[in-house]
Every structure is written in C-alpha cells, then in structure tokens.
C-alpha cells in the first residue's frame, strides 16, 4: 500500500501543480511529515489523509490504491461535487478559488 500511495501522491501533486510545501500548508502538516509520506516511509493518520484527499481533489480510496483510475473516474458524481464545493467554498483561500476556476474554465 505504501508504494501505491506514494506514487499517487506524487502524481496528484503534479496534476494539481502543487509543491510539497503547498500541500503541507493546505493539509496543516510539516514539510518533514509530508516528505516521509512521499518516500513511502509512513501513511498519514485518518484526518491528514482526508485533508490530503480534499486538497488534491481526490478520494482517500484513490490515494490508498483501493480503486484504479477508471473506477475512480466512474465514481465522479457532479451533483455530489457541486454540493461538496458549496459546503466548503467559505473555507477556500483566494488561491484555492482561483485554482478551482482555472480548472473549471480549462474544460
């Protein structure tokens, strides 16, 4: 599980255009802790894992390698996504809102 987790973490960081520092700040952990996750030395606790999935716009199941890409893509429910965004919009920083708009407008 560690191998798949670290691969997906790296992949998602690249996809989102985030640095390790950005993700660590978004999740509320130290860069050292994130570095240990990136190397596959540790798996984050439940709260940090959930925060990472949120920051990377994915699910904990995908991060942990419990579902593959095709299955993950099939699970996307845009109504659920809209609800998630609406519930959390007040907590987004200006940078996160700008990133989200770029993603939406790109497609």
Buried (B, 14 or more C-beta within 10 A) or exposed (E): EBEBBBEBBEEBBEEBEBEBEBBBBBBEBEBEBBEBBBEBEBBBEEEBBBBBBBBBBBBBEBBBBEBEEEEBEEEEEEEEEEEEEEEEEEEEEEEBEEBBEEEEEEE
